[in-house]
Amino acid sequence: MQEFINQFFDVGFMLDHFDEVLEGFWITLQIFIFAGIISLIWGLVLALMRQLPGGATKPLRFLTIAYIDVFRAIPLLLFIVLIGTGIPSLEFLPEWLRLPQWLGKPDTFWLGTFALVVVYGAYMAEVYRAGIEAVPGGQMEAARSLGMNHGQAMKNVIVPQAIRKIPAPMLNELNTLMKDTTLVSAIGLNEVLQVASDVQSETFNSSALTLGALMFLVILLPLARIVDRLIARNRGQVTRGSHMEVA
């Protein structure tokens, strides 16, 4: 038992390597922040394109649906490796795009973030779509009867209501995104998994990996509790609504 504790839960070892693991975790958090914000925006754009009316927009709707289906089907790790190793090899691209060094971050940071955004944008789009389709159809009809076009109705009436219906599933997606940022280590970024793995390979002690896992728990456990409360609140609202209908 003591051997197990020394291998995975050596507190002294964790303290000795705390700063370097924390530095890797900070990089992980930055990837999450950039990828999360951009994915939320890109997912909303995709969801709105999927809802465009009329025959003229049918090709765009088809391409949007194809995009969402394809990138929800491709394994994320495979896509990260594909982007992280493939784009730097495209000599026809300008260097600032092929090997981005924006804001002082290495190219692996931005290529990994890009891969996460491409894939998670598809997942976010489906969450937004569920929220949009949960809004009663009469809301769009009422907005159009007031003289709004489709875009104005979506912006001022439908999307605000849809967003209020999806905080729990959206937070779940962000929770998963936070964990999946560790996959960027596959293209050599020194984020928390890479740093902890390097320590483990040098010392043959896994406590640095445990320390990285504990850092994730500090962030994700409160987020999970928030999701649970939102789900419980939504259930309560549905229950109250059904009781009012019965009454």
C-alpha positions in Angstrom: 0.0 0.0 0.0 2.8 2.4 0.9 4.4 1.7 -2.5 1.1 2.7 -4.2 0.9 5.9 -2.2 4.5 6.8 -3.0 3.9 6.1 -6.7 0.7 8.2 -7.1 0.2 10.4 -4.1 3.7 11.5 -2.9 2.9 14.9 -1.5 6.5 15.9 -1.1 7.1 15.0 -4.8 4.0 17.0 -5.8 5.3 20.1 -3.9 8.7 19.7 -5.5 7.2 19.8 -9.0 4.2 22.0 -8.3 5.4 25.0 -10.2 6.2 23.3 -13.4 3.0 21.3 -13.5 1.0 24.5 -12.6 2.8 26.3 -15.5 1.6 23.5 -17.8 -1.9 23.7 -16.4 -1.9 27.5 -17.1 -1.2 26.8 -20.7 -4.1 24.2 -20.7 -6.4 26.9 -19.2 -5.4 29.4 -21.9 -6.2 26.9 -24.7 -9.5 26.2 -23.0 -10.4 29.9 -22.8 -9.5 30.7 -26.4 -11.1 27.5 -27.8 -14.2 27.8 -25.6 -15.0 31.4 -26.6 -14.3 30.9 -30.3 -16.2 27.6 -30.3 -19.3 29.2 -28.8 -19.3 31.9 -31.4 -18.6 29.5 -34.3 -21.2 27.1 -33.1 -23.8 29.8 -33.1 -22.9 30.8 -36.6 -23.2 27.2 -37.8 -26.6 26.8 -36.0 -27.9 30.0 -37.6 -26.7 29.0 -41.1 -28.5 25.6 -40.6 -31.7 27.5 -39.8 -31.6 29.7 -42.9 -35.0 29.7 -44.8 -35.7 29.4 -48.5 -34.5 27.4 -51.5 -31.7 29.7 -52.3 -29.9 28.9 -49.1 -30.3 25.1 -49.5 -26.7 24.5 -50.6 -25.4 26.5 -47.6 -27.6 24.5 -45.3 -26.4 21.3 -46.8 -22.7 22.3 -46.4 -23.4 23.3 -42.8 -25.1 20.0 -42.0 -22.3 18.1 -43.7 -19.7 20.0 -41.7 -21.4 19.3 -38.4 -21.9 15.6 -39.2 -18.3 15.1 -40.4 -16.5 16.8 -37.6 -18.7 15.1 -34.9 -17.7 11.8 -36.5 -13.9 12.3 -36.7 -11.9 11.4 -33.6 -10.6 14.6 -32.0 -7.1 13.2 -31.4 -6.7 12.2 -35.0 -7.8 15.6 -36.2 -5.4 17.4 -33.8 -2.5 15.3 -35.1 -3.7 15.9 -38.7 -3.8 19.7 -38.2 -0.7 19.9 -36.0 1.5 18.0 -38.4 -0.1 18.8 -41.7 -0.5 22.5 -41.8 3.2 23.3 -41.0 4.0 21.2 -44.1 1.9 23.4 -46.5 4.6 25.5 -48.0 2.2 27.5 -50.1 0.7 29.1 -46.9 2.4 32.2 -45.5 4.5 31.5 -42.5 2.4 33.6 -40.1 -0.5 31.2 -40.9 1.4 28.0 -41.3 3.5 28.5 -38.1 1.5 31.0 -36.1 3.3 32.7 -33.2 0.5 35.1 -32.2 0.6 36.7 -28.7 3.9 35.0 -28.1 2.4 31.5 -28.1 4.0 28.6 -30.1 2.5 27.3 -33.3 1.4 24.1 -31.5 -0.8 26.2 -29.2 -2.7 27.8 -32.0 -2.9 24.7 -34.3 -4.2 22.7 -31.3 -6.7 25.5 -30.5 -7.8 25.6 -34.1 -8.4 21.9 -34.2 -10.5 22.1 -31.0 -12.6 25.0 -32.4 -13.3 23.2 -35.7 -14.5 20.0 -33.9 -16.2 21.6 -30.9 -17.9 24.2 -33.1 -19.9 21.3 -34.6 -20.9 20.1 -31.1 -21.8 23.6 -30.0 -23.9 24.0 -33.1 -26.0 21.0 -32.2 -26.6 22.4 -28.7 -27.7 25.7 -30.1 -29.9 24.0 -32.7 -31.7 22.1 -29.9 -32.3 25.4 -28.1 -33.6 27.1 -31.2 -35.9 24.2 -32.0 -37.2 24.2 -28.5 -38.6 27.8 -29.0 -42.3 27.5 -30.0 -42.8 28.1 -33.7 -45.4 30.8 -33.0 -42.6 33.0 -31.7 -41.1 33.3 -35.2 -44.5 33.8 -36.7 -45.3 36.6 -34.2 -41.9 38.3 -34.9 -42.5 38.1 -38.7 -46.0 39.6 -38.3 -44.4 42.6 -36.6 -42.4 43.3 -39.7 -39.1 41.6 -38.8 -37.2 39.7 -41.4 -35.8 36.2 -40.6 -32.4 37.6 -39.4 -34.0 40.2 -37.1 -36.4 37.6 -35.7 -33.6 35.2 -34.9 -31.5 38.0 -33.4 -34.1 39.7 -31.3 -36.6 36.9 -30.5 -35.5 33.3 -31.1 -31.8 33.2 -30.1 -32.2 35.0 -26.8 -34.9 32.5 -25.8 -32.9 29.6 -27.1 -29.8 30.5 -25.1 -31.8 30.5 -21.9 -32.8 26.9 -22.6 -29.3 25.5 -23.1 -26.9 26.5 -20.3 -26.7 23.0 -18.8 -25.8 21.1 -22.0 -23.5 23.9 -23.1 -21.6 23.8 -19.8 -21.4 20.0 -20.3 -19.7 20.6 -23.7 -17.3 23.1 -22.1 -16.5 20.6 -19.4 -15.6 18.0 -22.0 -13.6 20.6 -24.0 -11.6 21.4 -20.8 -10.6 17.8 -20.5 -9.9 17.4 -24.2 -7.3 20.2 -24.2 -4.9 17.6 -22.9 -5.0 15.9 -26.4 -3.0 18.8 -27.7 0.0 17.3 -26.0 0.0 14.9 -29.0 1.6 17.6 -31.2 4.2 18.5 -28.6 2.7 21.4 -26.7 4.0 21.6 -23.1 0.6 21.7 -21.5 -0.2 20.0 -18.2 -0.2 16.4 -19.5 3.0 16.8 -21.5 4.8 18.4 -18.5 3.6 15.8 -16.0 4.4 13.0 -18.4 7.9 14.4 -18.8 8.4 14.4 -15.1 7.1 10.9 -14.8 9.5 9.6 -17.5 12.4 11.2 -15.8 11.6 10.2 -12.2 9.5 7.0 -12.7 7.0 8.5 -10.3 3.4 9.2 -11.3 2.6 11.8 -8.6 3.0 14.7 -11.1 0.2 13.2 -13.2 -1.9 12.9 -10.1 -1.2 16.5 -9.4 -2.3 17.5 -12.9 -5.5 15.5 -12.4 -6.2 17.3 -9.1 -5.8 20.7 -10.8 -8.5 19.6 -13.3 -10.8 18.6 -10.4 -10.5 22.0 -8.8 -11.9 23.5 -12.0 -14.3 20.9 -13.2 -16.0 19.7 -10.0 -17.6 23.1 -9.3 -18.6 23.3 -13.0 -20.3 19.9 -12.7 -22.2 21.0 -9.6 -23.4 24.1 -11.5 -24.6 21.9 -14.3 -26.5 19.7 -11.8 -28.2 22.7 -10.3 -29.2 24.1 -13.7 -30.7 20.7 -14.7 -32.6 20.5 -11.4 -33.9 24.0 -11.9 -35.1 23.3 -15.5 -36.8 20.2 -14.3 -38.5 22.2 -11.6 -39.7 24.8 -14.1 -41.1 22.0 -16.4 -42.9 20.4 -13.4 -44.4 23.7 -12.3 -45.5 24.4 -15.9 -47.1 21.0 -16.3 -49.0 21.5 -12.9 -50.3 24.9 -14.2 -51.5 23.3 -17.4 -53.3 20.6 -15.4 -54.9 23.2 -13.1 
